[in-house]
């Protein structure tokens, strides 16, 4: 509970002495209102005001003092901006710096099998991968796709928009080789971490089959990843699909058999985790759980990130002043 409360953003002021102008503004506003009520403000008297009222030129009582309120509100915002407010957000070092994540996505033919709703395993994997990429983190994320061979679709990057676009256009046609080279995919993803200084390096492996090709076995690749401090989270995306003959033949000719023990062994070897997705919604929950596990794993000190709010206050103040000038010289022009 205390840790959650500590994460609530707070506001600090770099130049709090500017706030002493607020009582002065309040005093000036009171003097102005009092003079208006006593009729002591200088004015020019115009004959025939009743005619103007009858013609519809009199402003609504609720709007009559709107320009003044806009002006005083703008002045208050300017004073607050001069006080130098900053939002302070406390984050763990992992959240502030981000972690390095390689997505290893199976794009073999069996991933094209569809469930009763018409959504294929690859469609579901694309959706959850896109959601994971665009969740608003500071992580560097890369993408490896694999079939009979592995291929780096995108190296580690913080340009999440571009990576999400690449995920949207994934197709099995990227790689022509048949089969499922899980070991090769892990090895390629592991090599992508060379030069990484992040304290947390993670591979998220999404597949629906067993390793049946490639020069490196999954166990060997997982051992190499563990030696490099990389955790692997395995998501078994082999949820149930429609039972049509076409799907059945595709499954038998591909890599339908689920070698769960081998996939669990990959996760155990690297200190990661194993998730079995029974349907697309479970697949989505598995990816979200992995994100939470990695964010909660780091137990180091918290760091503070400050964001200046000067322009966030000055910009609306300028808009209010412009609006006040426009209204004061058009529809809400005062006579006298």
ZIBEL-V200644 format. One record per residue. N is the residue number from 0. RES is the residue in one small letter. SS is DSSP state (h for helix, s for strand, l for the rest). PHI is phi in degrees with one decimal (none if undefined). BURIAL is # if it has 16 or more other C-alpha atoms within 10 Angstrom, else .. Layout:
# ZIBEL-V200644
n: <N & N>
res: <RES & RES>
ss: <SS & SS>
phi: <PHI & PHI>
burial: <BURIAL & BURIAL>
This chain:
# ZIBEL-V200644
n: <0 & 1 & 2 & 3 & 4 & 5 & 6 & 7 & 8 & 9 & 10 & 11 & 12 & 13 & 14 & 15 & 16 & 17 & 18 & 19 & 20 & 21 & 22 & 23 & 24 & 25 & 26 & 27 & 28 & 29 & 30 & 31 & 32 & 33 & 34 & 35 & 36 & 37 & 38 & 39 & 40 & 41 & 42 & 43 & 44 & 45 & 46 & 47 & 48 & 49 & 50 & 51 & 52 & 53 & 54 & 55 & 56 & 57 & 58 & 59 & 60 & 61 & 62 & 63 & 64 & 65 & 66 & 67 & 68 & 69 & 70 & 71 & 72 & 73 & 74 & 75 & 76 & 77 & 78 & 79 & 80 & 81 & 82 & 83 & 84 & 85 & 86 & 87 & 88 & 89 & 90 & 91 & 92 & 93 & 94 & 95 & 96 & 97 & 98 & 99 & 100 & 101 & 102 & 103 & 104 & 105 & 106 & 107 & 108 & 109 & 110 & 111 & 112 & 113 & 114 & 115 & 116 & 117 & 118 & 119 & 120 & 121 & 122 & 123 & 124 & 125 & 126 & 127 & 128 & 129 & 130 & 131 & 132 & 133 & 134 & 135 & 136 & 137 & 138 & 139 & 140 & 141 & 142 & 143 & 144 & 145 & 146 & 147 & 148 & 149 & 150 & 151 & 152 & 153 & 154 & 155 & 156 & 157 & 158 & 159 & 160 & 161 & 162 & 163 & 164 & 165 & 166 & 167 & 168 & 169 & 170 & 171 & 172 & 173 & 174 & 175 & 176 & 177 & 178 & 179 & 180 & 181 & 182 & 183 & 184 & 185 & 186 & 187 & 188 & 189 & 190 & 191 & 192 & 193 & 194 & 195 & 196 & 197 & 198 & 199 & 200 & 201 & 202 & 203 & 204 & 205 & 206 & 207 & 208 & 209 & 210 & 211 & 212 & 213 & 214 & 215 & 216 & 217 & 218 & 219 & 220 & 221 & 222 & 223 & 224 & 225 & 226 & 227 & 228 & 229 & 230 & 231 & 232 & 233 & 234 & 235 & 236 & 237 & 238 & 239 & 240 & 241 & 242 & 243 & 244 & 245 & 246 & 247 & 248 & 249 & 250 & 251 & 252 & 253 & 254 & 255 & 256 & 257 & 258 & 259 & 260 & 261 & 262 & 263 & 264 & 265 & 266 & 267 & 268 & 269 & 270 & 271 & 272 & 273 & 274 & 275 & 276 & 277 & 278 & 279 & 280 & 281 & 282 & 283 & 284 & 285 & 286 & 287 & 288 & 289 & 290 & 291 & 292 & 293 & 294 & 295 & 296 & 297 & 298 & 299 & 300 & 301 & 302 & 303 & 304 & 305 & 306 & 307 & 308 & 309 & 310 & 311 & 312 & 313 & 314 & 315 & 316 & 317 & 318 & 319 & 320 & 321 & 322 & 323 & 324 & 325 & 326 & 327 & 328 & 329 & 330 & 331 & 332 & 333 & 334 & 335>
res: <x & x & x & x & x & x & x & x & x & x & x & x & x & x & x & x & x & x & x & x & x & x & x & x & x & x & x & x & x & x & x & x & x & x & x & x & x & x & x & x & x & x & x & x & x & x & x & x & x & x & x & x & x & x & x & x & x & x & x & x & x & x & x & x & x & x & x & x & x & x & x & x & x & x & x & x & x & x & x & x & x & x & x & x & x & x & x & x & x & x & x & x & x & x & x & x & x & x & x & x & x & x & x & x & x & x & x & x & x & x & x & x & x & x & x & x & x & x & x & x & x & x & x & x & x & x & x & x & x & x & x & x & x & x & x & x & x & x & x & x & x & x & x & x & x & x & x & x & x & x & x & x & x & x & x & x & x & x & x & x & x & x & x & x & x & x & x & x & x & x & x & x & x & x & x & x & x & x & x & x & x & x & x & x & x & x & x & x & x & x & x & x & x & x & x & x & x & x & x & x & x & x & x & x & x & x & x & x & x & x & x & x & x & x & x & x & x & x & x & x & x & x & x & x & x & x & x & x & x & x & x & x & x & x & x & x & x & x & x & x & x & x & x & x & x & x & x & x & x & x & x & x & x & x & x & x & x & x & x & x & x & x & x & x & x & x & x & x & x & x & x & x & x & x & x & x & x & x & x & x & x & x & x & x & x & x & x & x & x & x & x & x & x & x & x & x & x & x & x & x & x & x & x & x & x & x & x & x & x & x & x & x & x & x & x & x & x & x & x & x & x & x & x & x & x & x & x & x & x & x & x & x & x & x & x & x>
ss: <l & h & h & h & h & h & l & l & l & s & s & s & s & l & l & h & h & h & h & h & h & h & h & h & h & h & h & h & h & h & h & h & h & h & h & h & h & h & l & l & l & l & l & l & l & l & l & l & h & h & h & h & h & h & l & l & l & l & l & l & h & h & h & h & l & h & h & h & h & h & h & h & h & h & h & h & h & h & h & h & h & h & l & l & s & s & s & s & s & s & s & s & h & h & h & h & h & l & l & s & s & s & s & s & s & s & l & l & h & h & h & h & l & s & l & l & l & l & l & s & h & h & h & h & h & h & h & h & h & h & h & h & h & l & l & l & l & l & l & s & s & s & s & s & s & s & l & l & l & s & s & s & s & s & s & s & s & l & l & h & h & h & h & h & h & h & h & h & l & l & l & h & h & h & l & l & l & l & l & l & l & h & h & h & h & h & h & h & h & h & h & l & l & l & l & l & l & l & l & l & s & s & s & s & s & s & s & l & l & l & l & l & l & l & l & l & l & h & h & h & h & h & h & h & h & h & h & l & l & s & s & s & s & s & s & s & l & l & l & l & l & l & l & l & h & h & h & h & h & h & h & h & h & l & l & l & l & l & l & h & h & h & h & h & h & h & h & h & h & h & l & l & s & s & s & s & l & l & l & h & h & h & h & h & h & h & h & h & h & h & h & h & h & h & h & h & h & l & l & l & l & s & s & s & s & s & s & s & l & h & h & h & h & h & h & h & h & h & h & h & h & h & h & h & h & h & h & h & l & l & l & l & l & l & l & l>
phi: <none & -64.2 & -65.4 & -66.1 & -63.8 & -65.5 & -83.2 & -66.6 & -60.4 & -124.1 & -116.6 & -126.3 & -114.3 & -79.1 & -130.3 & -65.8 & -62.8 & -63.6 & -66.7 & -64.3 & -74.0 & -63.5 & -60.6 & -64.4 & -63.1 & -62.2 & -64.9 & -63.2 & -63.8 & -64.4 & -62.4 & -64.1 & -63.9 & -65.0 & -65.0 & -62.5 & -67.2 & -85.5 & 68.7 & -95.1 & -73.3 & -61.7 & -150.4 & -106.8 & -85.6 & -112.4 & -76.4 & 70.9 & -67.1 & -62.2 & -63.9 & -63.7 & -64.4 & -64.3 & -84.5 & 87.7 & -89.7 & -79.1 & -74.7 & -59.2 & -58.7 & -68.4 & -98.6 & -58.4 & -101.1 & -59.1 & -57.2 & -66.3 & -63.9 & -63.3 & -65.0 & -67.6 & -63.6 & -63.4 & -65.4 & -63.6 & -62.5 & -63.9 & -63.9 & -62.2 & -65.8 & -66.0 & -72.4 & 66.4 & -68.8 & -137.0 & -86.6 & -108.8 & -115.7 & -91.8 & -135.8 & -70.3 & -60.3 & -65.4 & -68.6 & -71.9 & -86.9 & 84.1 & -118.2 & -101.7 & -128.9 & -109.8 & -87.9 & -111.7 & -113.1 & -75.2 & -119.3 & -69.5 & -63.0 & -66.6 & -71.8 & -86.9 & -65.3 & -109.2 & -88.7 & -64.5 & -85.9 & 90.6 & -96.9 & -83.1 & -60.8 & -67.5 & -60.4 & -64.7 & -64.8 & -61.9 & -64.0 & -70.7 & -65.3 & -63.6 & -63.5 & -64.4 & -66.2 & -96.7 & -79.6 & 85.4 & -97.6 & -96.1 & -68.7 & -90.9 & -126.3 & -127.4 & -139.4 & -118.7 & -111.3 & -147.7 & -145.2 & -70.6 & -134.3 & -102.3 & -149.8 & -81.4 & -77.9 & -157.4 & -72.2 & -57.2 & -151.1 & -101.4 & -84.2 & -69.5 & -64.3 & -65.1 & -63.0 & -62.6 & -64.5 & -64.4 & -63.9 & -60.7 & -103.7 & -65.6 & -149.4 & -60.3 & -69.8 & -59.8 & -126.2 & -90.9 & -69.0 & -80.2 & 110.3 & -138.9 & -99.9 & -64.9 & -60.8 & -63.9 & -63.0 & -63.8 & -64.3 & -64.8 & -64.2 & -63.0 & -64.3 & -71.4 & -88.8 & -63.2 & 90.7 & -74.0 & -105.3 & -69.0 & -72.6 & -126.0 & -124.4 & -134.2 & -114.9 & -107.4 & -99.1 & -114.8 & -149.2 & -123.3 & -142.4 & -108.8 & -67.8 & -138.0 & -158.9 & 104.1 & -84.5 & -122.4 & -78.0 & -59.2 & -64.7 & -63.8 & -64.6 & -65.8 & -62.5 & -63.6 & -64.3 & -63.2 & -64.6 & -97.4 & 71.9 & -107.8 & -95.5 & -118.7 & -104.8 & -102.0 & -113.7 & -82.3 & -90.1 & -83.7 & -70.1 & -65.2 & -123.2 & -60.8 & -96.4 & -69.9 & -64.2 & -62.7 & -66.1 & -63.0 & -67.5 & -63.7 & -66.6 & -68.9 & -81.5 & -94.4 & -136.3 & -71.7 & -61.9 & -94.3 & -91.1 & -62.8 & -62.7 & -65.3 & -67.3 & -63.9 & -63.8 & -59.9 & -65.2 & -63.3 & -60.7 & -99.7 & 77.8 & -94.0 & -156.3 & -123.0 & -132.4 & -107.5 & -92.8 & -76.4 & -156.1 & -58.0 & -67.1 & -67.2 & -60.4 & -62.9 & -63.6 & -63.6 & -65.1 & -64.7 & -64.1 & -60.3 & -59.9 & -67.4 & -59.4 & -70.5 & -67.8 & -87.2 & -69.9 & -76.5 & -115.6 & -76.2 & -72.0 & -84.4 & -118.8 & -108.0 & -113.7 & -109.6 & -125.6 & -68.9 & -111.7 & -56.4 & -72.4 & -68.5 & -97.9 & -69.3 & -62.2 & -64.0 & -63.8 & -64.2 & -61.9 & -64.5 & -66.0 & -62.1 & -64.3 & -63.3 & -64.9 & -63.3 & -67.9 & -67.5 & -109.8 & -129.6 & -65.0 & -104.9 & -62.9 & -90.5 & -136.9 & -81.3>
burial: <. & . & . & . & . & . & . & . & . & . & . & . & # & . & . & . & . & # & # & . & . & . & . & . & . & . & . & . & . & . & . & . & . & . & . & . & . & . & . & . & . & . & . & . & . & . & . & . & . & . & . & . & . & . & . & . & . & # & . & . & . & . & . & . & . & . & # & # & . & # & # & # & . & # & # & # & # & # & # & # & # & # & # & # & # & # & # & # & # & # & # & # & # & # & # & # & # & # & # & # & # & # & # & # & # & # & # & # & # & # & # & # & # & # & # & . & . & . & . & # & # & # & # & # & # & # & # & # & # & # & . & # & # & . & . & . & # & # & # & # & # & # & # & # & # & # & # & # & # & # & # & # & # & # & # & # & # & # & . & # & . & . & # & # & . & . & # & . & . & # & . & # & . & . & # & . & # & # & # & # & # & # & # & # & # & # & # & # & # & # & . & # & # & . & . & . & . & . & . & # & # & # & # & # & # & # & # & # & # & # & # & . & # & # & . & # & # & # & # & # & # & # & . & # & # & # & . & . & # & # & # & # & # & # & # & # & # & # & # & . & # & . & . & . & . & . & # & # & . & # & # & . & . & # & # & # & . & # & . & # & . & . & # & # & # & # & # & # & # & # & . & # & # & # & # & # & # & . & # & # & . & . & # & # & . & # & # & . & . & # & . & . & . & # & # & . & . & . & . & . & . & # & . & . & . & . & . & # & # & # & . & . & # & # & . & . & # & # & . & # & # & . & . & # & . & . & . & # & . & . & . & # & # & . & . & .>
